[in-house]
Amino acid sequence: MDYPWLDEEDLLPGQDFDLEIIKAARNADAIIICLSKVSVAKEGYVNKEIRRVLDLADEKSEGAIYIIPLRLDECEPSFERLKKLHWADYFTPHAHEKLIKSLSARARALKIEIPENEDVAKAPTPSDEELGLHHFIEISILDDVKVSYPFWIGKYPVTNSQYERFLNAPDFTNPIYWLDFLKFDEKCQPMPNWGNKGFDFLKEEIKKGKTGKLLPRFWDHKDFGISNPHYPVVGISWFEANAYCEWLLQNWDRLPEGRENPSLKPELIRLPLETEWTAASGGVIPAGRYPWDEEGVVTKSLKVILQRANVEESAIGHPTPVYAYPLGKSPFGIMDMVGNVWEWQANFFIKDYEWLAFRGGSWYLNQFVERVSGRQFFHFSRPNKAWSDYGFRVVVLPKK
């Protein structure tokens, strides 16, 4: 296990291709077989190599971790002997860590020392640009959703690293960000705005602290806060989420959002209305569908759900990076629309009690709540409340 053997790098001109591959396989401590829909459908030399490796496995001790099937997508391994082995799905969360655990177990069995100072269990973190972290997606109109105007929505929920920019802004407490938040009733119709309530909330909260800033609750918690930059920000109130939206609007042109969405010129930035959120998730027909479901399909399998969303049954117990579930994207490519964190909505669930609506479910609740049609309010869903599974996503209405 000193280093991986790769034929394109380790084979020298003039060497016998077949002989060298057999030697390398026999000398290997572990072999990872990468599988995809394309590779398992192919015929030819690759299958011949896999058969050889399977035969070499008979030389190893019974129960030894020698061959590790690694699925790169939802393919069906083409060899019955591979199907009997537990495979790792590299397109699901924490797959890299599971693969490392298997290799580490093999190393211990062979009494191979693993350097303690090497943090090998963490996969490389993609850059913001690679993720499209600041990307907005235009939503076309669906027949079953009551939205008749163009809008754009964030590809991801707002993350800790994105919200931190607002926290560090020298004008964080500028009243322009905290006044006159828009108000909508249960049917997503406009009402008189919130006036000074957001700014009054800010002043009261800052009085309670000592930093002159209003930090998200759980900001310093190892499972929720800023030490996890690509987790969705949690522990912020509806007022704070709206203030971030206004800050983003006022500073759009100098932020990555403006540079990475050059054709988008915002007239308004706010939280989504439930009608907009539903449209972005692909609509509510048929009843009980999840955002990833294709037309006419409703997911029933818990295994499929766990591959696509961070829900209670995942037993993770806290948020995960917003990019961790690529299979869970909506038809428009919107990520993390169910599970992970509840998303504050712009409109009321029950306006008489000032209970605002949530969509999307969270890491804290089970698979049956996480459907597109699932909507929720809590006694803590008034605009000044915050909790460890409350997050938000941003909508942009473009200039006409």
C-alpha positions in Angstrom: 0.0 0.0 0.0 2.9 2.3 -0.6 1.4 3.8 -3.8 -1.2 2.9 -6.4 -0.2 1.0 -9.6 -1.6 2.6 -12.8 -0.8 0.9 -16.1 -0.5 4.2 -18.0 2.2 5.4 -15.6 3.9 2.2 -14.5 4.1 0.2 -17.7 7.4 0.8 -19.6 7.8 0.6 -23.4 8.6 -2.9 -24.4 7.2 -4.7 -21.4 4.6 -7.5 -21.8 1.3 -5.8 -21.1 -0.5 -9.0 -19.9 2.4 -10.2 -17.7 2.9 -6.9 -16.0 -0.8 -6.5 -15.1 -1.0 -10.0 -13.7 2.2 -9.4 -11.6 0.9 -6.0 -10.4 -2.5 -7.5 -9.4 -0.9 -10.4 -7.6 1.4 -8.1 -5.7 -1.3 -5.6 -4.8 -2.6 -5.4 -1.2 -6.0 -4.2 -2.4 -7.7 -3.6 -5.8 -10.4 -1.0 -6.4 -12.6 -1.8 -9.4 -14.4 1.4 -10.6 -17.8 0.7 -12.2 -20.1 2.8 -14.2 -23.1 2.3 -16.5 -20.7 2.7 -19.4 -18.0 0.4 -18.2 -20.4 -2.5 -17.2 -22.0 -2.4 -20.6 -18.7 -2.7 -22.5 -17.2 -5.9 -23.8 -13.4 -6.4 -24.2 -10.2 -6.3 -22.4 -11.5 -4.7 -19.2 -13.7 -7.7 -18.5 -10.7 -10.0 -19.0 -8.8 -8.0 -16.4 -11.6 -8.2 -13.9 -11.9 -12.0 -14.4 -8.2 -12.3 -13.6 -8.5 -10.2 -10.5 -11.4 -12.3 -9.3 -9.4 -15.4 -9.8 -6.5 -13.9 -7.8 -8.9 -13.2 -5.0 -9.1 -17.0 -4.4 -5.4 -16.8 -3.3 -6.2 -14.5 -0.4 -7.4 -15.5 3.0 -11.1 -16.0 3.4 -12.9 -12.7 4.4 -10.0 -10.5 3.4 -10.8 -7.1 2.0 -8.9 -7.4 -1.3 -11.3 -6.4 -4.1 -13.4 -3.2 -3.4 -16.1 -2.5 -6.0 -16.5 1.3 -6.3 -19.6 2.5 -8.2 -19.3 5.9 -9.9 -23.1 5.9 -10.7 -26.1 3.7 -10.2 -24.9 0.8 -12.3 -25.4 -2.9 -11.8 -22.1 -4.8 -11.6 -21.7 -7.2 -14.5 -20.1 -10.1 -12.6 -22.0 -12.2 -10.1 -18.9 -12.5 -7.9 -18.7 -8.7 -7.7 -22.4 -8.5 -6.8 -21.7 -10.6 -3.7 -19.2 -7.9 -2.4 -20.4 -4.8 -0.6 -19.7 -1.9 -2.9 -19.0 1.7 -2.1 -21.2 4.3 -4.0 -18.8 7.2 -4.7 -21.8 9.5 -5.6 -23.2 9.4 -2.1 -22.1 11.3 1.0 -19.2 10.0 3.1 -18.3 7.4 0.5 -14.7 8.6 0.4 -14.5 8.1 4.2 -16.0 4.6 3.9 -13.5 3.7 1.2 -10.6 4.8 3.4 -11.9 2.7 6.3 -11.9 -0.4 4.1 -8.3 0.3 2.9 -7.3 1.0 6.5 -8.8 -2.3 7.7 -6.8 -4.1 5.0 -3.7 -2.3 6.1 -4.2 -3.3 9.7 -4.7 -6.9 8.6 -1.4 -6.8 6.8 0.3 -5.0 9.7 1.0 -2.0 7.4 1.7 1.1 9.4 -0.5 4.1 8.6 1.2 7.5 9.4 -0.8 9.1 12.2 -0.1 12.7 11.0 -1.7 12.1 7.6 -5.3 13.1 7.4 -6.2 10.6 4.7 -9.9 10.3 5.6 -11.0 13.5 4.1 -11.8 13.9 0.4 -10.6 17.1 -1.3 -13.1 19.9 -0.9 -14.3 21.4 -4.3 -13.8 25.1 -4.8 -16.7 27.5 -4.8 -16.3 27.9 -8.5 -16.3 24.1 -9.2 -19.5 23.8 -7.2 -21.2 26.7 -8.7 -21.8 27.9 -5.1 -22.9 31.4 -6.2 -24.9 30.2 -9.2 -28.6 31.1 -9.8 -30.9 29.1 -12.1 -33.8 30.4 -14.1 -37.1 28.6 -13.5 -39.5 28.1 -16.4 -43.2 28.1 -15.7 -45.0 24.8 -14.9 -48.7 24.2 -15.5 -49.4 23.0 -12.0 -47.7 25.9 -10.2 -49.2 29.3 -9.7 -46.2 31.4 -10.9 -46.6 33.5 -14.0 -43.4 35.6 -14.0 -39.7 34.8 -14.5 -37.5 34.3 -11.4 -34.1 32.9 -10.5 -33.3 30.8 -7.5 -30.0 29.9 -5.8 -28.6 26.5 -6.8 -27.9 25.8 -3.2 -29.1 27.0 0.2 -27.0 29.9 1.6 -23.9 28.4 3.3 -21.9 29.4 6.3 -19.1 30.9 4.2 -21.5 33.0 2.2 -23.3 34.3 5.2 -20.0 35.1 6.9 -19.4 37.8 4.2 -22.4 39.6 5.5 -21.3 39.2 9.1 -17.9 40.7 8.3 -19.3 43.6 6.3 -18.4 46.9 8.0 -22.0 48.1 7.5 -23.7 44.9 8.8 -26.0 47.0 11.1 -26.9 49.6 8.3 -30.6 50.1 8.6 -31.0 49.8 4.9 -30.6 46.1 5.2 -33.0 45.7 8.1 -36.0 47.9 7.2 -39.3 47.4 5.3 -39.1 43.6 4.6 -41.8 42.5 2.3 -44.8 40.6 3.8 -47.0 38.0 2.1 -50.1 36.2 3.4 -50.9 32.4 3.3 -51.7 32.6 -0.4 -48.5 34.4 -1.2 -50.3 37.7 -1.8 -48.6 41.0 -0.8 -49.4 42.7 2.5 -48.2 46.0 4.1 -44.5 45.5 4.8 -42.8 44.9 8.1 -41.7 48.4 8.6 -39.2 48.9 11.5 -39.6 45.4 13.0 -36.4 43.9 11.5 -34.3 46.8 12.6 -35.8 46.9 16.1 -35.1 43.1 16.4 -31.4 43.8 15.4 -31.0 46.5 18.0 -32.5 44.4 20.8 -30.3 41.3 19.9 -27.1 43.3 19.8 -27.8 44.8 23.2 -27.8 41.2 24.6 -24.3 40.5 23.2 -20.9 41.9 23.5 -19.5 41.8 20.0 -21.6 44.4 18.2 -22.7 41.7 15.8 -25.5 39.3 15.7 -23.9 35.9 15.2 -26.0 32.9 14.1 -26.9 30.6 17.0 -24.6 27.5 16.9 -22.0 29.6 14.9 -19.2 28.1 17.0 -20.6 24.6 17.2 -18.4 22.0 15.6 -21.4 20.3 13.8 -23.2 23.4 12.6 -21.1 26.5 12.5 -18.4 28.3 10.5 -15.9 25.5 10.9 -18.0 23.8 8.2 -18.0 26.5 5.5 -20.0 24.5 3.0 -22.8 23.5 5.4 -26.0 25.5 5.0 -26.1 28.3 7.6 -28.5 27.6 10.4 -29.5 29.3 13.6 -30.6 32.5 12.0 -34.0 34.1 12.2 -36.3 35.1 9.3 -35.3 38.8 9.9 -31.6 37.9 9.5 -32.2 35.9 6.4 -34.1 38.9 4.8 -31.3 41.3 5.8 -28.8 39.0 4.0 -31.0 39.2 0.9 -31.0 43.0 1.0 -27.2 43.1 1.5 -26.8 40.8 -1.4 -28.9 43.1 -3.6 -27.0 46.2 -2.6 -23.6 44.6 -3.2 -24.4 42.3 -6.1 -22.0 43.8 -8.7 -18.9 43.4 -6.5 -19.7 39.9 -5.3 -19.1 36.5 -6.9 -22.9 36.2 -7.5 -22.7 39.2 -9.9 -19.6 37.9 -11.7 -20.9 34.4 -12.1 -24.4 35.3 -13.3 -23.5 38.1 -15.7 -26.8 38.0 -17.5 -28.8 38.4 -14.3 -29.5 42.0 -13.2 -31.6 41.9 -9.9 -34.5 44.2 -9.3 -35.3 42.4 -6.0 -33.7 39.7 -3.9 -35.7 38.0 -1.2 -36.7 34.7 0.3 -38.8 32.4 -2.0 -42.6 32.3 -1.9 -43.9 28.8 -1.5 -45.2 29.0 -5.1 -41.7 29.8 -6.3 -40.1 27.1 -4.2 -42.5 24.5 -5.4 -41.9 25.5 -9.0 -38.1 25.2 -8.5 -38.6 21.7 -7.0 -40.5 20.4 -10.1 -44.1 20.8 -8.9 -46.3 18.7 -6.6 -47.8 16.4 -9.2 -48.1 13.5 -8.6 -48.8 13.8 -4.9 -46.0 12.7 -2.7 -43.2 13.2 -5.2 -39.6 14.2 -4.3 -37.6 16.8 -6.2 -35.6 14.2 -8.1 -38.6 12.2 -9.2 -39.1 12.0 -12.9 -42.6 12.7 -14.4 -45.2 10.3 -13.0 -42.8 8.7 -10.5 -42.9 8.8 -6.7 -40.0 7.3 -4.8 -40.9 4.6 -2.3 -37.5 3.1 -1.5 -35.8 4.4 1.7 -32.4 3.3 0.2 -33.0 5.7 -2.8 -34.0 8.5 -0.5 -30.9 8.1 1.7 -28.8 8.4 -1.5 -30.5 11.7 -2.3 -31.2 13.6 1.0 -29.9 14.0 4.5 -33.0 13.0 6.6 -33.6 11.6 10.1 -33.1 8.0 8.9 -29.6 8.9 7.7 -28.6 9.1 11.4 -26.1 11.8 10.6 -27.6 14.1 13.2 -26.5 17.4 11.7 -26.3 19.2 8.4 -24.1 18.1 5.5 -22.3 20.1 2.8 -24.9 21.5 0.3 -23.2 19.6 -2.6 -23.2 16.2 -0.8 -26.3 14.8 -2.6 -26.0 15.4 -6.3 -28.6 12.7 -7.1 -31.2 14.7 -5.1 -31.3 17.7 -7.5 -34.6 18.9 -8.9 -35.4 18.8 -12.7 -33.9 22.3 -12.9 -30.7 21.3 -11.2 -31.5 22.9 -7.9 -29.7 21.1 -5.0 -30.7 20.2 -1.4 -34.3 21.0 -1.8 -35.4 18.4 0.7 -33.5 17.3 3.8 -30.6 19.0 5.4 -32.3 22.2 6.6 -35.8 23.7 6.6 -35.9 26.7 4.3 -37.6 29.9 5.5 -40.2 31.1 3.0 -41.3 34.7 2.4 -44.9 34.1 3.2 -47.0 33.3 6.2 -48.3 29.9 7.1 -50.7 31.5 9.6 -50.5 35.2 9.5 -52.7 35.8 12.5 -50.0 34.3 14.7 -47.1 35.6 12.6 -46.1 32.0 11.9 -44.0 31.9 8.7 -43.9 28.9 6.4 -41.0 26.4 5.9 -40.3 24.0 3.1 -38.0 21.1 2.4 -37.7 19.2 5.7 -34.4 18.8 7.5 -31.8 16.4 8.9 -34.0 16.3 12.0 -37.2 14.9 10.5 -38.1 11.7 8.7 -38.5 10.8 5.0 -42.2 11.4 4.9 -41.9 15.1 5.8 -39.3 15.7 3.1 -41.6 15.6 0.1 -42.2 18.6 -2.3 -45.7 18.9 -0.9 -44.5 19.0 2.7 -44.9 22.4 4.3 -44.5 23.2 7.9 -44.7 25.9 10.6 -43.5 25.7 14.2 -44.2 27.7 17.4 -40.7 28.9 16.8 -41.4 30.0 13.2 -42.1 33.6 14.1 -39.7 36.0 12.4 -37.4 36.5 15.4 -36.8 32.8 16.1 -34.0 30.5 15.1 -33.0 26.9 15.4 -30.4 24.4 14.4 -32.2 23.2 11.3 -33.5 26.5 10.0 -31.8 27.7 6.9 -32.7 29.6 3.7 -32.4 30.0 0.0 -32.4 33.1 -2.1 -34.7 34.2 -5.0 -33.8 36.9 -7.5 -36.4 38.8 -9.5 -34.7 40.3 -12.6 -35.1 43.8 -13.9 -37.6 44.0 -16.7 
